[in-house]
């Protein structure tokens, strides 16, 4: 399991923030917890997933239901994903 950070732009920050309950259901499929960060001046967000199961994360992001949720929440591609380097400090 790994800590993973994902960043992406959103079309409408208020719409994206309102989708938090849906993200909670989605994210618990592959991680033990998460935190959300928003850029102070741009329509960009970062999500930190704790104890992420990488194969499950990849499958969830590729699932058609996730694609529909992205449209609803105004997620803009690309989604950049960063995986923690074990022992990296």
N, CA, C and O atoms as a GROMACS GRO file, in nm:
protein
  356
    1UNK      N    1   0.084  -0.117   0.000
    1UNK     CA    2   0.000   0.000   0.000
    1UNK      C    3   0.090   0.124   0.000
    1UNK      O    4   0.199   0.124   0.057
    2UNK      N    5   0.042   0.227  -0.063
    2UNK     CA    6   0.124   0.346  -0.081
    2UNK      C    7   0.042   0.472  -0.057
    2UNK      O    8  -0.081   0.471  -0.063
    3UNK      N    9   0.113   0.580  -0.030
    3UNK     CA   10   0.050   0.712  -0.029
    3UNK      C   11   0.061   0.764  -0.172
    3UNK      O   12   0.167   0.758  -0.234
    4UNK      N   13  -0.051   0.815  -0.223
    4UNK     CA   14  -0.057   0.861  -0.362
    4UNK      C   15  -0.117   1.001  -0.364
    4UNK      O   16  -0.212   1.030  -0.292
    5UNK      N   17  -0.059   1.087  -0.448
    5UNK     CA   18  -0.111   1.222  -0.468
    5UNK      C   19  -0.159   1.234  -0.612
    5UNK      O   20  -0.090   1.192  -0.705
    6UNK      N   21  -0.277   1.290  -0.630
    6UNK     CA   22  -0.329   1.317  -0.765
    6UNK      C   23  -0.364   1.464  -0.773
    6UNK      O   24  -0.419   1.522  -0.679
    7UNK      N   25  -0.331   1.526  -0.886
    7UNK     CA   26  -0.366   1.666  -0.909
    7UNK      C   27  -0.441   1.678  -1.040
    7UNK      O   28  -0.415   1.603  -1.135
    8UNK      N   29  -0.534   1.773  -1.044
    8UNK     CA   30  -0.605   1.800  -1.169
    8UNK      C   31  -0.677   1.934  -1.160
    8UNK      O   32  -0.696   1.987  -1.051
    9UNK      N   33  -0.715   1.985  -1.272
    9UNK     CA   34  -0.796   2.107  -1.279
    9UNK      C   35  -0.943   2.070  -1.273
    9UNK      O   36  -0.981   1.956  -1.301
   10UNK      N   37  -1.025   2.168  -1.237
   10UNK     CA   38  -1.169   2.149  -1.238
   10UNK      C   39  -1.233   2.265  -1.313
   10UNK      O   40  -1.183   2.377  -1.312
   11UNK      N   41  -1.344   2.235  -1.378
   11UNK     CA   42  -1.414   2.338  -1.454
   11UNK      C   43  -1.487   2.437  -1.365
   11UNK      O   44  -1.495   2.555  -1.398
   12UNK      N   45  -1.541   2.389  -1.253
   12UNK     CA   46  -1.615   2.474  -1.160
   12UNK      C   47  -1.588   2.424  -1.018
   12UNK      O   48  -1.631   2.315  -0.980
   13UNK      N   49  -1.516   2.505  -0.940
   13UNK     CA   50  -1.474   2.462  -0.807
   13UNK      C   51  -1.593   2.433  -0.716
   13UNK      O   52  -1.590   2.334  -0.642
   14UNK      N   53  -1.696   2.515  -0.719
   14UNK     CA   54  -1.813   2.492  -0.633
   14UNK      C   55  -1.880   2.359  -0.665
   14UNK      O   56  -1.920   2.286  -0.574
   15UNK      N   57  -1.893   2.328  -0.793
   15UNK     CA   58  -1.952   2.200  -0.834
   15UNK      C   59  -1.864   2.085  -0.786
   15UNK      O   60  -1.915   1.986  -0.734
   16UNK      N   61  -1.734   2.098  -0.805
   16UNK     CA   62  -1.642   1.992  -0.764
   16UNK      C   63  -1.649   1.970  -0.612
   16UNK      O   64  -1.659   1.856  -0.566
   17UNK      N   65  -1.645   2.078  -0.536
   17UNK     CA   66  -1.650   2.065  -0.390
   17UNK      C   67  -1.781   2.002  -0.344
   17UNK      O   68  -1.782   1.929  -0.244
   18UNK      N   69  -1.890   2.030  -0.413
   18UNK     CA   70  -2.020   1.974  -0.376
   18UNK      C   71  -2.026   1.822  -0.397
   18UNK      O   72  -2.116   1.757  -0.343
   19UNK      N   73  -1.934   1.766  -0.473
   19UNK     CA   74  -1.934   1.622  -0.501
   19UNK      C   75  -1.859   1.539  -0.399
   19UNK      O   76  -1.826   1.424  -0.427
   20UNK      N   77  -1.830   1.594  -0.283
   20UNK     CA   78  -1.749   1.525  -0.183
   20UNK      C   79  -1.804   1.392  -0.136
   20UNK      O   80  -1.728   1.298  -0.115
   21UNK      N   81  -1.934   1.381  -0.120
   21UNK     CA   82  -1.993   1.254  -0.073
   21UNK      C   83  -1.973   1.144  -0.176
   21UNK      O   84  -1.947   1.029  -0.140
   22UNK      N   85  -1.984   1.178  -0.303
   22UNK     CA   86  -1.962   1.078  -0.408
   22UNK      C   87  -1.817   1.034  -0.412
   22UNK      O   88  -1.788   0.916  -0.432
   23UNK      N   89  -1.724   1.129  -0.392
   23UNK     CA   90  -1.582   1.093  -0.390
   23UNK      C   91  -1.551   1.001  -0.273
   23UNK      O   92  -1.471   0.908  -0.287
   24UNK      N   93  -1.613   1.024  -0.158
   24UNK     CA   94  -1.589   0.939  -0.041
   24UNK      C   95  -1.623   0.794  -0.071
   24UNK      O   96  -1.548   0.703  -0.034
   25UNK      N   97  -1.735   0.772  -0.138
   25UNK     CA   98  -1.776   0.635  -0.175
   25UNK      C   99  -1.677   0.576  -0.275
   25UNK      O  100  -1.638   0.460  -0.263
   26UNK      N  101  -1.637   0.655  -0.372
   26UNK     CA  102  -1.544   0.610  -0.476
   26UNK      C  103  -1.408   0.576  -0.417
   26UNK      O  104  -1.352   0.470  -0.445
   27UNK      N  105  -1.355   0.667  -0.335
   27UNK     CA  106  -1.219   0.650  -0.284
   27UNK      C  107  -1.206   0.534  -0.187
   27UNK      O  108  -1.099   0.472  -0.180
   28UNK      N  109  -1.311   0.502  -0.111
   28UNK     CA  110  -1.297   0.394  -0.014
   28UNK      C  111  -1.282   0.258  -0.082
   28UNK      O  112  -1.255   0.158  -0.016
   29UNK      N  113  -1.300   0.254  -0.213
   29UNK     CA  114  -1.278   0.129  -0.287
   29UNK      C  115  -1.130   0.093  -0.295
   29UNK      O  116  -1.096  -0.023  -0.317
   30UNK      N  117  -1.041   0.193  -0.278
   30UNK     CA  118  -0.899   0.164  -0.296
   30UNK      C  119  -0.806   0.227  -0.193
   30UNK      O  120  -0.685   0.207  -0.201
   31UNK      N  121  -0.858   0.303  -0.096
   31UNK     CA  122  -0.768   0.362   0.003
   31UNK      C  123  -0.834   0.367   0.140
   31UNK      O  124  -0.956   0.354   0.154
   32UNK      N  125  -0.751   0.385   0.243
   32UNK     CA  126  -0.802   0.388   0.380
   32UNK      C  127  -0.848   0.527   0.422
   32UNK      O  128  -0.923   0.541   0.519
   33UNK      N  129  -0.804   0.629   0.353
   33UNK     CA  130  -0.842   0.766   0.385
   33UNK      C  131  -0.784   0.861   0.282
   33UNK      O  132  -0.701   0.822   0.200
   34UNK      N  133  -0.829   0.985   0.286
   34UNK     CA  134  -0.779   1.083   0.190
   34UNK      C  135  -0.794   1.224   0.244
   34UNK      O  136  -0.869   1.248   0.338
   35UNK      N  137  -0.719   1.316   0.183
   35UNK     CA  138  -0.730   1.459   0.214
   35UNK      C  139  -0.739   1.534   0.083
   35UNK      O  140  -0.684   1.492  -0.019
   36UNK      N  141  -0.810   1.646   0.087
   36UNK     CA  142  -0.832   1.729  -0.031
   36UNK      C  143  -0.764   1.864  -0.009
   36UNK      O  144  -0.772   1.922   0.099
   37UNK      N  145  -0.698   1.913  -0.113
   37UNK     CA  146  -0.637   2.046  -0.111
   37UNK      C  147  -0.682   2.120  -0.236
   37UNK      O  148  -0.698   2.061  -0.343
   38UNK      N  149  -0.702   2.250  -0.221
   38UNK     CA  150  -0.736   2.331  -0.338
   38UNK      C  151  -0.632   2.440  -0.355
   38UNK      O  152  -0.576   2.491  -0.258
   39UNK      N  153  -0.606   2.473  -0.479
   39UNK     CA  154  -0.514   2.581  -0.511
   39UNK      C  155  -0.578   2.712  -0.468
   39UNK      O  156  -0.698   2.730  -0.486
   40UNK      N  157  -0.501   2.806  -0.411
   40UNK     CA  158  -0.562   2.929  -0.360
   40UNK      C  159  -0.615   3.024  -0.467
   40UNK      O  160  -0.705   3.103  -0.439
   41UNK      N  161  -0.563   3.017  -0.590
   41UNK     CA  162  -0.607   3.112  -0.692
   41UNK      C  163  -0.653   3.048  -0.822
   41UNK      O  164  -0.718   3.115  -0.903
   42UNK      N  165  -0.622   2.923  -0.844
   42UNK     CA  166  -0.658   2.856  -0.969
   42UNK      C  167  -0.761   2.747  -0.940
   42UNK      O  168  -0.777   2.704  -0.826
   43UNK      N  169  -0.830   2.702  -1.042
   43UNK     CA  170  -0.928   2.593  -1.028
   43UNK      C  171  -0.856   2.459  -1.039
   43UNK      O  172  -0.877   2.383  -1.134
   44UNK      N  173  -0.772   2.432  -0.939
   44UNK     CA  174  -0.694   2.309  -0.934
   44UNK      C  175  -0.706   2.250  -0.796
   44UNK      O  176  -0.717   2.321  -0.696
   45UNK      N  177  -0.701   2.117  -0.790
   45UNK     CA  178  -0.707   2.046  -0.663
   45UNK      C  179  -0.601   1.938  -0.658
   45UNK      O  180  -0.549   1.893  -0.760
   46UNK      N  181  -0.571   1.897  -0.535
   46UNK     CA  182  -0.484   1.782  -0.512
   46UNK      C  183  -0.556   1.691  -0.413
   46UNK      O  184  -0.621   1.738  -0.319
   47UNK      N  185  -0.543   1.562  -0.435
   47UNK     CA  186  -0.601   1.462  -0.346
   47UNK      C  187  -0.487   1.372  -0.300
   47UNK      O  188  -0.409   1.323  -0.381
   48UNK      N  189  -0.477   1.352  -0.169
   48UNK     CA  190  -0.378   1.260  -0.112
   48UNK      C  191  -0.454   1.138  -0.063
   48UNK      O  192  -0.538   1.148   0.027
   49UNK      N  193  -0.423   1.023  -0.121
   49UNK     CA  194  -0.486   0.898  -0.080
   49UNK      C  195  -0.390   0.821   0.010
   49UNK      O  196  -0.273   0.803  -0.025
   50UNK      N  197  -0.437   0.776   0.125
   50UNK     CA  198  -0.356   0.699   0.219
   50UNK      C  199  -0.377   0.550   0.197
   50UNK      O  200  -0.488   0.505   0.170
   51UNK      N  201  -0.268   0.475   0.209
   51UNK     CA  202  -0.274   0.328   0.197
   51UNK      C  203  -0.349   0.285   0.071
   51UNK      O  204  -0.437   0.200   0.076
   52UNK      N  205  -0.312   0.345  -0.041
   52UNK     CA  206  -0.381   0.316  -0.167
   52UNK      C  207  -0.335   0.182  -0.224
   52UNK      O  208  -0.215   0.153  -0.230
   53UNK      N  209  -0.430   0.102  -0.265
   53UNK     CA  210  -0.404  -0.022  -0.338
   53UNK      C  211  -0.396   0.017  -0.485
   53UNK      O  212  -0.498   0.047  -0.548
   54UNK      N  213  -0.275   0.017  -0.541
   54UNK     CA  214  -0.255   0.072  -0.676
   54UNK      C  215  -0.335   0.002  -0.785
   54UNK      O  216  -0.392   0.071  -0.869
   55UNK      N  217  -0.341  -0.131  -0.789
   55UNK     CA  218  -0.424  -0.193  -0.892
   55UNK      C  219  -0.572  -0.155  -0.880
   55UNK      O  220  -0.639  -0.133  -0.981
   56UNK      N  221  -0.623  -0.146  -0.757
   56UNK     CA  222  -0.763  -0.106  -0.738
   56UNK      C  223  -0.782   0.041  -0.776
   56UNK      O  224  -0.885   0.076  -0.834
   57UNK      N  225  -0.685   0.126  -0.744
   57UNK     CA  226  -0.693   0.267  -0.782
   57UNK      C  227  -0.701   0.279  -0.934
   57UNK      O  228  -0.786   0.351  -0.986
   58UNK      N  229  -0.612   0.211  -1.004
   58UNK     CA  230  -0.611   0.217  -1.151
   58UNK      C  231  -0.743   0.166  -1.209
   58UNK      O  232  -0.797   0.227  -1.302
   59UNK      N  233  -0.794   0.056  -1.154
   59UNK     CA  234  -0.921   0.002  -1.204
   59UNK      C  235  -1.036   0.099  -1.178
   59UNK      O  236  -1.124   0.116  -1.263
   60UNK      N  237  -1.036   0.162  -1.062
   60UNK     CA  238  -1.142   0.258  -1.029
   60UNK      C  239  -1.137   0.378  -1.122
   60UNK      O  240  -1.240   0.421  -1.172
   61UNK      N  241  -1.019   0.433  -1.145
   61UNK     CA  242  -1.007   0.550  -1.232
   61UNK      C  243  -1.048   0.519  -1.376
   61UNK      O  244  -1.096   0.607  -1.446
   62UNK      N  245  -1.029   0.395  -1.419
   62UNK     CA  246  -1.063   0.357  -1.556
   62UNK      C  247  -1.209   0.314  -1.573
   62UNK      O  248  -1.256   0.299  -1.686
   63UNK      N  249  -1.280   0.296  -1.464
   63UNK     CA  250  -1.418   0.244  -1.470
   63UNK      C  251  -1.512   0.346  -1.534
   63UNK      O  252  -1.498   0.466  -1.508
   64UNK      N  253  -1.608   0.302  -1.615
   64UNK     CA  254  -1.703   0.394  -1.679
   64UNK      C  255  -1.782   0.480  -1.579
   64UNK      O  256  -1.812   0.595  -1.609
   65UNK      N  257  -1.816   0.426  -1.462
   65UNK     CA  258  -1.888   0.506  -1.363
   65UNK      C  259  -1.802   0.622  -1.312
   65UNK      O  260  -1.854   0.730  -1.283
   66UNK      N  261  -1.672   0.598  -1.302
   66UNK     CA  262  -1.581   0.706  -1.260
   66UNK      C  263  -1.575   0.813  -1.367
   66UNK      O  264  -1.570   0.932  -1.336
   67UNK      N  265  -1.576   0.772  -1.492
   67UNK     CA  266  -1.575   0.870  -1.602
   67UNK      C  267  -1.700   0.958  -1.597
   67UNK      O  268  -1.692   1.078  -1.620
   68UNK      N  269  -1.813   0.898  -1.567
   68UNK     CA  270  -1.938   0.975  -1.554
   68UNK      C  271  -1.929   1.072  -1.437
   68UNK      O  272  -1.974   1.186  -1.446
   69UNK      N  273  -1.872   1.027  -1.326
   69UNK     CA  274  -1.858   1.112  -1.209
   69UNK      C  275  -1.764   1.229  -1.237
   69UNK      O  276  -1.786   1.340  -1.189
   70UNK      N  277  -1.660   1.204  -1.315
   70UNK     CA  278  -1.568   1.312  -1.352
   70UNK      C  279  -1.641   1.421  -1.429
   70UNK      O  280  -1.620   1.540  -1.403
   71UNK      N  281  -1.725   1.382  -1.521
   71UNK     CA  282  -1.802   1.481  -1.599
   71UNK      C  283  -1.894   1.560  -1.506
   71UNK      O  284  -1.901   1.682  -1.514
   72UNK      N  285  -1.965   1.489  -1.420
   72UNK     CA  286  -2.059   1.554  -1.328
   72UNK      C  287  -1.989   1.654  -1.237
   72UNK      O  288  -2.042   1.761  -1.209
   73UNK      N  289  -1.869   1.618  -1.190
   73UNK     CA  290  -1.796   1.702  -1.096
   73UNK      C  291  -1.701   1.801  -1.164
   73UNK      O  292  -1.625   1.870  -1.096
   74UNK      N  293  -1.705   1.809  -1.295
   74UNK     CA  294  -1.625   1.900  -1.378
   74UNK      C  295  -1.474   1.876  -1.367
   74UNK      O  296  -1.396   1.971  -1.377
   75UNK      N  297  -1.434   1.750  -1.347
   75UNK     CA  298  -1.291   1.717  -1.345
   75UNK      C  299  -1.236   1.731  -1.487
   75UNK      O  300  -1.295   1.682  -1.583
   76UNK      N  301  -1.122   1.798  -1.497
   76UNK     CA  302  -1.057   1.816  -1.627
   76UNK      C  303  -0.931   1.732  -1.634
   76UNK      O  304  -0.848   1.734  -1.542
   77UNK      N  305  -0.916   1.658  -1.742
   77UNK     CA  306  -0.792   1.582  -1.764
   77UNK      C  307  -0.684   1.679  -1.808
   77UNK      O  308  -0.714   1.784  -1.864
   78UNK      N  309  -0.558   1.646  -1.784
   78UNK     CA  310  -0.511   1.519  -1.729
   78UNK      C  311  -0.517   1.517  -1.576
   78UNK      O  312  -0.517   1.621  -1.510
   79UNK      N  313  -0.523   1.396  -1.524
   79UNK     CA  314  -0.505   1.375  -1.381
   79UNK      C  315  -0.362   1.324  -1.364
   79UNK      O  316  -0.328   1.217  -1.414
   80UNK      N  317  -0.281   1.402  -1.295
   80UNK     CA  318  -0.142   1.362  -1.271
   80UNK      C  319  -0.136   1.287  -1.139
   80UNK      O  320  -0.187   1.335  -1.037
   81UNK      N  321  -0.075   1.169  -1.141
   81UNK     CA  322  -0.068   1.083  -1.023
   81UNK      C  323   0.078   1.065  -0.983
   81UNK      O  324   0.164   1.037  -1.066
   82UNK      N  325   0.104   1.082  -0.854
   82UNK     CA  326   0.238   1.067  -0.798
   82UNK      C  327   0.232   0.964  -0.687
   82UNK      O  328   0.148   0.972  -0.598
   83UNK      N  329   0.322   0.865  -0.693
   83UNK     CA  330   0.326   0.757  -0.594
   83UNK      C  331   0.446   0.780  -0.503
   83UNK      O  332   0.557   0.806  -0.550
   84UNK      N  333   0.422   0.771  -0.373
   84UNK     CA  334   0.528   0.792  -0.275
   84UNK      C  335   0.644   0.696  -0.300
   84UNK      O  336   0.624   0.578  -0.329
   85UNK      N  337   0.765   0.748  -0.288
   85UNK     CA  338   0.885   0.667  -0.298
   85UNK      C  339   0.914   0.612  -0.159
   85UNK      O  340   0.938   0.688  -0.065
   86UNK      N  341   0.911   0.481  -0.145
   86UNK     CA  342   0.934   0.419  -0.015
   86UNK      C  343   1.074   0.455   0.033
   86UNK      O  344   1.172   0.435  -0.039
   87UNK      N  345   1.082   0.509   0.153
   87UNK     CA  346   1.210   0.549   0.210
   87UNK      C  347   1.259   0.683   0.160
   87UNK      O  348   1.363   0.732   0.205
   88UNK      N  349   1.186   0.745   0.068
   88UNK     CA  350   1.228   0.874   0.014
   88UNK      C  351   1.200   0.986   0.113
   88UNK      O  352   1.086   1.003   0.158
   89UNK      N  353   1.299   1.060   0.145
   89UNK     CA  354   1.284   1.174   0.238
   89UNK      C  355   1.371   1.286   0.191
   89UNK      O  356   1.374   1.392   0.253
   0.00000   0.00000   0.00000
